Amino acid sequence: MSDHEPNAEERLFEEYSQRLIQLASQNIHPSLLKRFDGEDVVQSVFRTLFRRIEADKLHIEGSPQLWKLLVKLTLCKTRSHARTHTAQKRDAIGDQSLSPSSPVMDGQPLPEDALALREELDLVLARLPNRAAEIVSMRLEGRNRSEIAKELNLSRQTIHRILRLTQQRLEQRFDTFSRKNK
């Protein structure tokens, strides 16, 4: 590309970057925005695009085809960045700080609280389909999503979805329980 038109890369970037940044930004969870933003994603998109063109691995026959490719690359790169920043040791949600007044900061739970939590978990696990209960149990044992996915031959997204649904059920039960005890 640079052999034919010296400014072609710059023109492509100028023409498409702002719309792609907006697209990427709309698809980034707010908790991840302190880690990366739409501009980071679009820089990566154009690096990939230019490398593939330079290696003669990509032939584009017009603006509509180029736009579709750029959108697809942007969405894929956005998801990839999100997966990177929510991996076990980089989890952006784990970066949220707790205030000193948070109940978690008060110390160890009382034995009756720990027992109540265990009983509640057992109730929730008993109501889950076998596979979902197995996934939650493995996660409670300390295994990460990737390990669980590999062992059960499921996608990491499936593991994440099942864990998230289970978490939502627990939150609903705890919320209901809290309202009853007020």
C-alpha positions as CSV (number, residue, x, y, z in Angstrom):
1,M,0.0,0.0,0.0
2,S,2.7,2.5,0.9
3,D,4.6,1.7,-2.3
4,H,1.6,2.9,-4.4
5,E,0.3,5.8,-2.4
6,P,2.4,7.3,0.3
7,N,-0.5,9.0,2.2
8,A,-3.1,6.2,1.6
9,E,-2.7,4.9,5.2
10,E,-3.2,8.3,6.7
11,R,-6.2,9.0,4.5
12,L,-7.8,5.7,5.5
13,F,-7.2,6.4,9.1
14,E,-8.6,9.9,8.9
15,E,-11.7,8.7,7.0
16,Y,-12.7,5.8,9.2
17,S,-11.1,6.2,12.6
18,Q,-13.6,8.5,14.4
19,R,-16.6,6.3,13.4
20,L,-14.7,3.2,14.5
21,I,-13.6,4.8,17.8
22,Q,-17.3,5.6,18.5
23,L,-18.3,2.0,17.6
24,A,-15.7,0.5,19.9
25,S,-16.5,2.9,22.7
26,Q,-20.1,1.9,22.6
27,N,-19.1,-1.8,23.1
28,I,-16.8,-1.3,26.0
29,H,-18.2,-2.0,29.5
30,P,-17.8,1.2,31.6
31,S,-15.7,-0.6,34.2
32,L,-13.1,-1.4,31.5
33,L,-12.8,2.2,30.2
34,K,-10.0,3.0,32.7
35,R,-8.0,0.1,31.1
36,F,-8.6,0.8,27.4
37,D,-10.8,2.9,25.2
38,G,-12.1,3.0,21.6
39,E,-8.9,4.7,20.4
40,D,-6.7,1.9,21.7
41,V,-8.9,-0.6,19.8
42,V,-8.9,1.3,16.6
43,Q,-5.1,1.7,16.7
44,S,-4.9,-2.1,16.9
45,V,-7.4,-2.5,14.1
46,F,-5.4,-0.3,11.7
47,R,-2.1,-2.0,12.7
48,T,-3.6,-5.4,11.8
49,L,-5.2,-4.0,8.6
50,F,-1.9,-2.4,7.4
51,R,0.2,-5.5,8.3
52,R,-2.2,-7.8,6.3
53,I,-2.2,-5.5,3.3
54,E,1.6,-5.1,3.4
55,A,1.9,-8.9,3.6
56,D,-0.4,-9.1,0.6
57,K,-2.9,-11.2,2.6
58,L,-5.8,-8.9,2.0
59,H,-7.4,-7.6,-1.1
60,I,-10.2,-5.1,-0.8
61,E,-12.4,-4.2,-3.7
62,G,-14.1,-1.0,-2.5
63,S,-15.3,1.1,0.3
64,P,-18.3,-1.0,1.4
65,Q,-16.1,-4.1,1.7
66,L,-13.5,-2.1,3.6
67,W,-16.1,-0.7,6.0
68,K,-17.5,-4.1,6.7
69,L,-14.0,-5.4,7.4
70,L,-13.1,-2.5,9.6
71,V,-16.4,-2.9,11.6
72,K,-15.8,-6.6,12.1
73,L,-12.2,-6.1,13.1
74,T,-13.2,-3.4,15.5
75,L,-15.8,-5.5,17.2
76,C,-13.5,-8.5,17.4
77,K,-10.6,-6.4,18.8
78,T,-13.0,-4.8,21.4
79,R,-14.0,-8.2,22.6
80,S,-10.4,-9.4,22.6
81,H,-9.3,-6.4,24.7
82,A,-12.1,-6.9,27.1
83,R,-11.2,-10.6,27.6
84,T,-7.6,-9.6,28.2
85,H,-8.6,-7.1,30.8
86,T,-11.1,-9.4,32.6
87,A,-8.7,-12.3,32.8
88,Q,-8.2,-13.7,36.3
89,K,-5.1,-11.6,37.3
90,R,-6.2,-8.5,35.4
91,D,-9.9,-8.5,36.3
92,A,-11.0,-4.8,36.1
93,I,-13.9,-5.5,38.5
94,G,-11.3,-6.7,41.1
95,D,-9.7,-3.2,40.8
96,Q,-12.6,-1.6,42.4
97,S,-11.6,-0.4,45.9
98,L,-13.5,-1.1,49.0
99,S,-14.2,1.7,51.4
100,P,-13.0,1.3,55.0
101,S,-16.6,1.2,56.2
102,S,-17.4,-1.8,53.9
103,P,-18.7,-4.8,55.7
104,V,-16.0,-6.9,54.0
105,M,-13.4,-4.8,55.7
106,D,-14.8,-5.5,59.2
107,G,-12.9,-8.7,59.4
108,Q,-13.9,-12.4,59.4
109,P,-17.6,-13.3,59.2
110,L,-19.3,-14.6,62.3
111,P,-19.6,-18.4,62.3
112,E,-23.4,-18.2,62.0
113,D,-23.0,-15.9,58.9
114,A,-20.6,-18.3,57.3
115,L,-23.0,-21.2,58.0
116,A,-26.0,-19.2,56.6
117,L,-24.0,-18.4,53.5
118,R,-23.1,-22.1,53.0
119,E,-26.7,-23.2,53.5
120,E,-27.8,-20.6,51.0
121,L,-25.2,-21.7,48.5
122,D,-26.2,-25.3,48.9
123,L,-29.9,-24.4,48.2
124,V,-29.0,-22.5,45.1
125,L,-26.6,-25.2,43.8
126,A,-29.3,-27.9,44.4
127,R,-31.7,-26.0,42.2
128,L,-29.3,-25.6,39.3
129,P,-28.9,-28.0,36.5
130,N,-26.1,-30.5,37.1
131,R,-23.7,-28.9,34.7
132,A,-24.2,-25.4,36.1
133,A,-23.8,-26.7,39.7
134,E,-20.6,-28.4,38.6
135,I,-19.3,-25.1,37.1
136,V,-20.1,-23.1,40.2
137,S,-18.6,-25.7,42.5
138,M,-15.4,-25.7,40.4
139,R,-15.3,-21.9,40.6
140,L,-15.8,-22.0,44.4
141,E,-12.8,-24.4,44.6
142,G,-10.7,-21.6,43.1
143,R,-10.4,-22.7,39.5
144,N,-10.5,-19.9,36.9
145,R,-13.0,-19.7,34.0
146,S,-10.4,-20.9,31.4
147,E,-9.6,-24.0,33.4
148,I,-13.2,-24.8,33.9
149,A,-13.9,-24.3,30.2
150,K,-11.1,-26.5,29.2
151,E,-11.9,-29.3,31.6
152,L,-15.6,-29.3,30.7
153,N,-15.0,-28.7,27.0
154,L,-17.1,-25.5,27.0
155,S,-16.4,-22.0,25.8
156,R,-15.1,-19.5,28.3
157,Q,-18.2,-17.3,27.4
158,T,-20.5,-20.2,28.4
159,I,-18.8,-20.5,31.8
160,H,-19.0,-16.7,32.3
161,R,-22.7,-16.7,31.4
162,I,-23.5,-19.5,33.8
163,L,-21.5,-18.0,36.6
164,R,-23.2,-14.6,36.0
165,L,-26.7,-16.1,36.0
166,T,-25.9,-17.9,39.2
167,Q,-24.6,-14.7,40.8
168,Q,-27.8,-12.9,39.8
169,R,-29.9,-15.6,41.4
170,L,-27.9,-15.4,44.6
171,E,-28.2,-11.6,44.6
172,Q,-31.9,-11.8,44.1
173,R,-32.2,-14.3,47.0
174,F,-30.0,-12.2,49.3
175,D,-32.0,-9.1,48.3
176,T,-35.3,-10.9,49.1
177,F,-33.9,-12.2,52.4
178,S,-32.6,-8.7,53.4
179,R,-36.1,-7.2,52.7
180,K,-37.8,-9.8,54.8
181,N,-35.4,-9.2,57.8
182,K,-35.9,-5.4,57.9
